[in-house]
Amino acid sequence: MGARVSLVSKHPAGEQDRAGGRALLITGAAVAAVAAVAYLVAVATHPMAVMLKGFDLQVYLDGGQQALHHSGNLYHWYYENDPGIQFTYTPFAALLFAVGSVLPFHALVALVAAVSTVALTATIWIAFRELGWQPMARAGATLLLTGLVFWTEPVQRALFLGQVELVLMALVVWDLCQPDRRWWKGAATGLAAAIKLVPLLFIIYLVLTRRFRQAAVAVAVFAGTVIIGFAVLPGPSKYWWIDGNFFQAGRTGFVGDQQNQSLRGMLTRLVGSVNGSFALWLAVAIVVGLLGLAAAVVLYNSGRSFAGLMACALTALLISPISWDHHWVWIAPGLAVIIDAAVRARTTVARIAWWVLAAAVLAAYGAWPDFWSRKAGLLQGGLINYAPASSFAHGDNPAYAEYHWHGLQLIAGNLYLLAGLGLFVVTLAIAIRLAVSPKNSRNAVFAGQ
């Protein structure tokens, strides 16, 4: 057990410990290499539209062009005249996306995929650094976990669509893991929130953990982007912010869509109505939000700052009106916390339990082929696809496929949300134990003592 703990200790390691670190580095490099080669082979042997279609990226680029040339039409324009596909980001984000049009589309898609992969790796590296892993072991664990989560459905989906989710995740994690003395800490979080609003919850988390200066920096940057939006795009900014378009979850399509793996998405599917489920979702979201933020604060105050950050991220995914499947890329740094707990565990039972949990998370979010389909391929899979989905749905319609799930479809179609709720329960249990026994050692709760 001593060698295992020393891999995650900040103290100098002995020869046996360095050997363990080297073994982990070799294993991690092998897994990452296999994952990378498999992906490159898939890219080389499949049409571009199968691996890197960049559908969302194209929508956002076109939205940026609307902002530049037909600004009054930004939030009323439909991609290829399909009512289910609109620009759904802030006016400031539209200006950023407009810049992307200077590159050829296919080159931009490849660039976004490469940057996203680097962002994924950097996020996991920061996670193991914050968890106190030794440099060699940290490198090995980063490569190992990156290779594994690279072939999860949320990551593959983000790459396929040309999404910015992995980059935004890296921005927030990098920013909030800076030392509090850095005057600019919070700025990147404010910028992330200016593109997608969900990171605003991290600003509330900063306030609750009494990091008021960092929260003020985040708010100032966010407010600055709003001002830029009003200065350059006054009409769309008024429609988005003042007229309340940002609050309309349906602007992104059918709220009960299979790929919306949030509490509101699941409750909409179960109740059978978008409007009929709103009040129930709001009540549940408030309770979950309060509990999740409270757990995050307890974890932070107990010295588990990175676990607290992950608790906040998980809470955001659960309570956001829309949490698409690719939003769940946050399982990557979350798995680092679970792995760290497994390595630190001091009892066999606790160790096995944490490793089983890590394996279950990977299995739930894995990019499994659609083996139940006659047209099954090895790419763009995922267990949630077992449940039928309406294509580019918008508004509400009792005929939508999501309202008619039964049996295993109910589990598969809500799988990411259900797995997230399971992780939420584990998080709450740990926070409660810490709150009841605040004198526990740093590792006691995660070690199973």
Phi and psi in degrees as a GROMACS rama.xvg file:
@    title "Ramachandran Plot"
@    xaxis  label "Phi"
@    yaxis  label "Psi"
@TYPE xy
-60.4846  -42.5047  GLY-2
-64.293  -37.5596  ALA-3
-66.3004  -43.2783  ARG-4
-67.6543  -38.2346  VAL-5
-65.9013  -22.3319  SER-6
-61.8081  -26.9977  LEU-7
-110.241  9.78886  VAL-8
-90.0288  151.277  SER-9
-88.9779  0.398607  LYS-10
-89.6966  157.027  HIS-11
-56.8471  140.837  PRO-12
-100.591  153.445  ALA-13
-84.1414  -178.19  GLY-14
-60.6878  -41.9427  GLU-15
-62.0788  -38.0926  GLN-16
-68.7022  -39.9982  ASP-17
-64.6983  -34.9672  ARG-18
-64  -41.0883  ALA-19
-63.4136  -39.003  GLY-20
-65.3949  -40.7347  GLY-21
-64.5655  -40.4605  ARG-22
-62.8585  -41.3169  ALA-23
-66.6464  -38.3674  LEU-24
-64.1023  -43.1765  LEU-25
-64.1552  -44.7137  ILE-26
-62.5471  -46.2871  THR-27
-62.3698  -41.534  GLY-28
-63.2685  -39.0045  ALA-29
-65.4498  -44.793  ALA-30
-64.4763  -44.2822  VAL-31
-63.6573  -38.9928  ALA-32
-65.5474  -42.6269  ALA-33
-62.2669  -44.0784  VAL-34
-62.2908  -42.7085  ALA-35
-67.7246  -44.8265  ALA-36
-63.6126  -42.8485  VAL-37
-59.1448  -39.9151  ALA-38
-70.3448  -43.8109  TYR-39
-64  -37.9347  LEU-40
-64.0796  -42.268  VAL-41
-63.2149  -41.4796  ALA-42
-63.1827  -40.4047  VAL-43
-73.1725  -25.0729  ALA-44
-108.515  3.73824  THR-45
-126.765  155.152  HIS-46
-59.9443  151.362  PRO-47
-55.4085  -38.2297  MET-48
-67.0721  -16.8997  ALA-49
-84.6993  -35.3728  VAL-50
-100.417  -46.9007  MET-51
-134.598  68.6586  LEU-52
-69.3276  -36.9587  LYS-53
67.791  33.1018  GLY-54
-60.8706  -51.6648  PHE-55
-63.6898  -38.9604  ASP-56
-60.6607  -39.5134  LEU-57
-64.2465  -40.5255  GLN-58
-61.7461  -43.3125  VAL-59
-70.9949  -35.8418  TYR-60
-64.6802  -43.3905  LEU-61
-65.4576  -36.2561  ASP-62
-63.0582  -38.5959  GLY-63
-62.3711  -38.8474  GLY-64
-67.6124  -36.0553  GLN-65
-60.8316  -41.2373  GLN-66
-62.9737  -36.7839  ALA-67
-76.4181  -38.9949  LEU-68
-112.748  -22.8307  HIS-69
-141.759  59.1059  HIS-70
-57.8191  -33.9936  SER-71
-67.264  -13.4983  GLY-72
-101.887  2.55851  ASN-73
-54.2787  -46.9846  LEU-74
-100.492  9.71758  TYR-75
-117.33  -5.08213  HIS-76
-81.967  142.747  TRP-77
-117.065  131.753  TYR-78
-65.9504  124.535  TYR-79
51.0955  32.8294  GLU-80
59.6521  23.4866  ASN-81
-95.0145  116.422  ASP-82
-60.0154  -16.5874  PRO-83
-86.8908  -1.02225  GLY-84
-129.566  110.142  ILE-85
-133.355  169.225  GLN-86
-75.8491  129.065  PHE-87
-122.641  9.19633  THR-88
-103.71  -179.081  TYR-89
-73.0424  162.963  THR-90
-58.6713  -38.0429  PRO-91
-61.7525  -40.9701  PHE-92
-62.6645  -37.2704  ALA-93
-60.1892  -39.2439  ALA-94
-65.6334  -39.9521  LEU-95
-64.135  -44.4763  LEU-96
-65.9381  -29.1078  PHE-97
-61.7558  -30.4271  ALA-98
-64.6433  -31.6194  VAL-99
-63.5869  -18.2233  GLY-100
-71.7494  -6.89911  SER-101
-72.529  -17.7155  VAL-102
-101.691  149.936  LEU-103
-58.3481  145.098  PRO-104
-59.2584  -48.1827  PHE-105
-64.0488  -35.9494  HIS-106
-66.1796  -39.1237  ALA-107
-67.0617  -40.9129  LEU-108
-59.7335  -45.3587  VAL-109
-64.4055  -40.0644  ALA-110
-64.1308  -44.1325  LEU-111
-61.7845  -40.2941  VAL-112
-63.5601  -43.3119  ALA-113
-65.6097  -46.0695  ALA-114
-63.9317  -38.448  VAL-115
-64.5396  -39.2164  SER-116
-65.8053  -42.1192  THR-117
-62.6286  -40.5445  VAL-118
-63.2927  -39.8654  ALA-119
-61.4321  -47.4348  LEU-120
-62.8851  -43.2285  THR-121
-63.5157  -39.6285  ALA-122
-61.2827  -44.7718  THR-123
-68.4659  -38.1314  ILE-124
-59.3739  -46.9179  TRP-125
-62.3074  -39.3648  ILE-126
-58.8193  -50.6321  ALA-127
-69.3559  -29.4388  PHE-128
-64.921  -46.6152  ARG-129
-66.3654  -26.2204  GLU-130
-84.7122  -0.248516  LEU-131
87.9387  24.1996  GLY-132
-79.2747  145.006  TRP-133
-63.3719  150.793  GLN-134
-52.3984  -48.8062  PRO-135
-68.0689  -43.0918  MET-136
-65.7425  -36.3361  ALA-137
-62.4535  -43.9972  ARG-138
-62.9198  -44.3387  ALA-139
-63.9312  -45.1226  GLY-140
-65.0835  -36.7816  ALA-141
-63.8022  -46.4375  THR-142
-65.1564  -41.8523  LEU-143
-62.6443  -50.7913  LEU-144
-68.8813  -37.2816  LEU-145
-61.4354  -43.6836  THR-146
-61.2538  -35.7743  GLY-147
-75.7784  -49.2768  LEU-148
-75.1644  -17.8539  VAL-149
-58.3243  -32.4499  PHE-150
-100.629  31.0364  TRP-151
-91.2872  157.396  THR-152
-64.2587  -43.0898  GLU-153
-58.5903  -41.6262  PRO-154
-68.5975  -47.1668  VAL-155
-62.3391  -38.0628  GLN-156
-66.2428  -40.2332  ARG-157
-62.5485  -41.8292  ALA-158
-67.0319  -43.2187  LEU-159
-60.5907  -42.4626  PHE-160
-83.076  -13.4259  LEU-161
74.2604  33.0491  GLY-162
-76.3074  161.281  GLN-163
-102.887  10.0847  VAL-164
-60.6604  -42.4155  GLU-165
-66.0775  -36.3617  LEU-166
-68.9414  -43.2928  VAL-167
-63.6582  -39.4797  LEU-168
-61.151  -45.4674  MET-169
-62.8846  -39.3322  ALA-170
-59.4474  -48.456  LEU-171
-65.9751  -46.3967  VAL-172
-63.5953  -46.2825  VAL-173
-59.4278  -44.1124  TRP-174
-65.7007  -51.5883  ASP-175
-78.0384  -7.80514  LEU-176
-99.6885  7.96795  CYS-177
-74.858  153.492  GLN-178
-58.665  143.54  PRO-179
-62.0998  -19.924  ASP-180
-72.811  -16.5484  ARG-181
-67.6107  121.849  ARG-182
-65.3879  -25.0817  TRP-183
-94.1096  3.95856  TRP-184
-60.8653  130.567  LYS-185
108.445  -21.2528  GLY-186
-63.9612  -46.2188  ALA-187
-66.0721  -32.9377  ALA-188
-66.3526  -41.2111  THR-189
-62.6829  -37.1752  GLY-190
-67.5158  -41.9819  LEU-191
-60.7947  -41.6188  ALA-192
-67.11  -25.359  ALA-193
-73.8767  -16.9401  ALA-194
-96.8931  -51.0611  ILE-195
-124.816  133.166  LYS-196
-73.3584  -21.6292  LEU-197
-55.6438  -37.8304  VAL-198
-60.126  -8.09438  PRO-199
-57.567  -27.7781  LEU-200
-63.6393  -29.5481  LEU-201
-67.3992  -28.6462  PHE-202
-68.8903  -40.8632  ILE-203
-61.5662  -39.8764  ILE-204
-60.7458  -41.3741  TYR-205
-60.8678  -41.646  LEU-206
-64.6631  -45.4278  VAL-207
-66.3508  -26.7116  LEU-208
-93.8186  14.6164  THR-209
63.6394  29.4215  ARG-210
-100.614  69.6637  ARG-211
-68.7265  -37.8173  PHE-212
-65.1482  -41.9047  ARG-213
-64.8965  -38.8813  GLN-214
-65.0498  -38.8453  ALA-215
-64.8004  -38.9493  ALA-216
-62.504  -44.7521  VAL-217
-61.3384  -44.9442  ALA-218
-63.8517  -40.9498  VAL-219
-62.5564  -43.5743  ALA-220
-65.5578  -44.8275  VAL-221
-59.909  -45.9762  PHE-222
-63.2154  -36.719  ALA-223
-61.8683  -38.4411  GLY-224
-69.3311  -33.892  THR-225
-64.7212  -42.2748  VAL-226
-63.2116  -42.1707  ILE-227
-59.9757  -42.4247  ILE-228
-60.091  -44.4268  GLY-229
-67.0035  -34.6503  PHE-230
-69.3352  -39.4776  ALA-231
-94.3322  -37.5627  VAL-232
-128.058  69.7433  LEU-233
-62.2315  -42.0995  PRO-234
-63.2384  -56.7071  GLY-235
-59.5474  -34.9154  PRO-236
-65.7492  -41.1186  SER-237
-62.8897  -43.4944  LYS-238
-64.8712  -40.5028  TYR-239
-72.7096  -50.9504  TRP-240
-90.9179  -49.5575  TRP-241
-81.0063  -42.5994  ILE-242
-78.2069  -7.77294  ASP-243
82.8391  21.6379  GLY-244
-62.2083  -30.2787  ASN-245
-62.883  -21.6652  PHE-246
-87.0754  -8.66718  PHE-247
-87.876  98.3253  GLN-248
-61.0637  -29.7802  ALA-249
-68.4315  -8.28727  GLY-250
-64.5211  -21.5776  ARG-251
-90.1475  -1.79964  THR-252
124.296  -161.884  GLY-253
-67.5145  119.755  PHE-254
-61.4603  -31.869  VAL-255
-88.0579  11.9861  GLY-256
-53.9559  141.94  ASP-257
-51.2634  -37.8712  GLN-258
-78.0382  -6.39828  GLN-259
-85.4466  93.9936  ASN-260
-96.9089  57.9214  GLN-261
-120.724  170.742  SER-262
-58.9703  -40.6066  LEU-263
-66.6963  -38.0237  ARG-264
-61.379  -47.244  GLY-265
-65.0806  -45.2534  MET-266
-64.9633  -36.0347  LEU-267
-61.3844  -44.2328  THR-268
-65.5424  -38.8674  ARG-269
-73.0185  -41.7996  LEU-270
-74.261  -33.3383  VAL-271
89.885  20.4129  GLY-272
-161.507  137.267  SER-273
-67.7207  -53.2652  VAL-274
-69.468  -36.6715  ASN-275
-67.5317  -20.6025  GLY-276
-97.6178  -4.55075  SER-277
-62.5531  -50.079  PHE-278
-62.2152  -41.5948  ALA-279
-63.9612  -45.3778  LEU-280
-60.4478  -43.4514  TRP-281
-60.0566  -44.283  LEU-282
-64.4979  -45.5028  ALA-283
-65.0464  -42.0796  VAL-284
-63.3275  -38.2184  ALA-285
-63.7696  -45.5321  ILE-286
-64.1372  -48.2731  VAL-287
-63.1381  -40.7232  VAL-288
-61.5919  -45.2282  GLY-289
-65.2439  -44.4531  LEU-290
-64.8304  -43.2745  LEU-291
-64.4876  -43.7313  GLY-292
-67.3181  -37.2364  LEU-293
-62.8179  -42.9013  ALA-294
-63.4052  -40.657  ALA-295
-62.1436  -41.292  ALA-296
-66.1174  -42.097  VAL-297
-61.4592  -44.2056  VAL-298
-62.8185  -43.088  LEU-299
-62.724  -47.0991  TYR-300
-66.1584  -21.6704  ASN-301
-88.5743  3.82332  SER-302
94.812  2.2423  GLY-303
-101.724  64.6732  ARG-304
-63.9079  -38.2336  SER-305
-72.0878  -38.4828  PHE-306
-61.4736  -36.5849  ALA-307
-63.5883  -41.4536  GLY-308
-62.016  -41.2582  LEU-309
-67.4552  -35.0366  MET-310
-63.4559  -38.8945  ALA-311
-65.9069  -42.6822  CYS-312
-62.8174  -43.3778  ALA-313
-62.7125  -41.4595  LEU-314
-60.9289  -42.0436  THR-315
-61.6669  -42.06  ALA-316
-62.8349  -39.0554  LEU-317
-70.8196  -44.3968  LEU-318
-92.2399  -14.1149  ILE-319
-61.0057  138.648  SER-320
-57.3198  -35.5373  PRO-321
-126.531  120.328  ILE-322
-131.197  88.4276  SER-323
-62.1724  163.621  TRP-324
-55.0558  -39.147  ASP-325
-72.8026  -12.6002  HIS-326
-69.2815  -20.8471  HIS-327
-80.8877  17.0598  TRP-328
-61.4676  -14.3127  VAL-329
-64.8586  -10.2554  TRP-330
-65.1121  -21.119  ILE-331
-63.0666  -59.2023  ALA-332
-68.2642  -26.7752  PRO-333
-63.4853  -38.0297  GLY-334
-65.8038  -30.8512  LEU-335
-60.9763  -39.1122  ALA-336
-65.0704  -41.8928  VAL-337
-65.6791  -43.4286  ILE-338
-63.4986  -41.9019  ILE-339
-60.1034  -40.8355  ASP-340
-64.7718  -37.8912  ALA-341
-65.4515  -42.2482  ALA-342
-67.7174  -35.881  VAL-343
-80.7908  -14.5058  ARG-344
-56.7545  138.06  ALA-345
-103.626  -4.1204  ARG-346
-124.447  151.341  THR-347
-62.8749  -40.7254  THR-348
-62.2248  -46.0048  VAL-349
-64.3104  -40.9714  ALA-350
-62.201  -46.8294  ARG-351
-63.1794  -40.8239  ILE-352
-61.5217  -43.052  ALA-353
-67.6777  -41.1375  TRP-354
-66.2095  -37.7225  TRP-355
-63.4376  -40.4871  VAL-356
-63.0583  -43.4292  LEU-357
-60.5478  -44.0612  ALA-358
-64.6501  -39.1314  ALA-359
-64.5747  -39.4848  ALA-360
-64.7437  -45.2623  VAL-361
-61.4029  -40.0008  LEU-362
-66.8114  -42.5235  ALA-363
-64.9638  -39.9638  ALA-364
-99.9903  7.29493  TYR-365
-64.7073  152.205  GLY-366
-85.5684  57.7391  ALA-367
-63.9546  142.957  TRP-368
-63.016  154.215  PRO-369
-78.7943  68.5797  ASP-370
-68.1348  -10.5677  PHE-371
-87.2977  -3.06325  TRP-372
-105.917  142.665  SER-373
-65.8815  -22.3681  ARG-374
-102.128  23.8274  LYS-375
-59.8698  138.225  ALA-376
-126.014  177.841  GLY-377
-87.3097  -4.52219  LEU-378
-119.252  157.213  LEU-379
54.1604  44.4719  GLN-380
-99.111  -161.375  GLY-381
140.526  140.375  GLY-382
-64.1904  -26.3852  LEU-383
-64.1881  -21.9292  ILE-384
-73.6159  -6.57114  ASN-385
-63.4092  -30.7364  TYR-386
-86.5492  130.993  ALA-387
-63.8937  149.135  PRO-388
-130.791  148.742  ALA-389
-79.502  140.334  SER-390
-90.1626  121.005  SER-391
49.3905  43.1422  PHE-392
-73.6543  153.388  ALA-393
-147.492  160.7  HIS-394
68.1612  -134.215  GLY-395
-149.409  144.389  ASP-396
-159.491  122.607  ASN-397
-62.1029  -11.8249  PRO-398
-85.7236  -7.05485  ALA-399
-59.2575  141.005  TYR-400
-59.6407  -33.0246  ALA-401
-63.3175  -22.8942  GLU-402
-81.2896  -3.31307  TYR-403
-124.209  23.2331  HIS-404
-69.6405  152.957  TRP-405
-151.831  159.775  HIS-406
57.5696  -131.967  GLY-407
-64.982  -21.0373  LEU-408
-61.2403  -35.7565  GLN-409
-64.7837  -35.5789  LEU-410
-76.67  -50.0953  ILE-411
-63.5258  -43.3714  ALA-412
-67.5894  -21.3551  GLY-413
-113.064  17.7845  ASN-414
-60.5636  -45.0918  LEU-415
-63.7548  -40.7921  TYR-416
-65.8715  -43.8347  LEU-417
-64.2643  -42.6106  LEU-418
-63.4642  -39.8123  ALA-419
-62.8287  -39.0408  GLY-420
-65.2993  -36.4002  LEU-421
-61.8791  -44.7914  GLY-422
-64.2586  -33.7817  LEU-423
-64.6227  -41.5432  PHE-424
-63.2739  -42.7861  VAL-425
-61.2407  -42.9778  VAL-426
-61.1438  -45.2676  THR-427
-63.2412  -40.6512  LEU-428
-61.4122  -43.0363  ALA-429
-66.0007  -43.4444  ILE-430
-63.3881  -40.368  ALA-431
-63.4341  -42.9803  ILE-432
-64.1849  -39.2562  ARG-433
-66.1491  -39.6506  LEU-434
-66.888  -35.6402  ALA-435
-76.5574  -36.1298  VAL-436
-124.038  70.616  SER-437
-65.4121  -13.5646  PRO-438
-88.4093  3.61862  LYS-439
-57.5483  148.682  ASN-440
-65.6014  167.907  SER-441
-56.7981  -34.4266  ARG-442
-101.62  -6.17251  ASN-443
-58.2682  -47.207  ALA-444
-66.4114  -45.2615  VAL-445
-72.6415  -22.4884  PHE-446
-84.6262  -5.38594  ALA-447
82.4456  24.1943  GLY-448
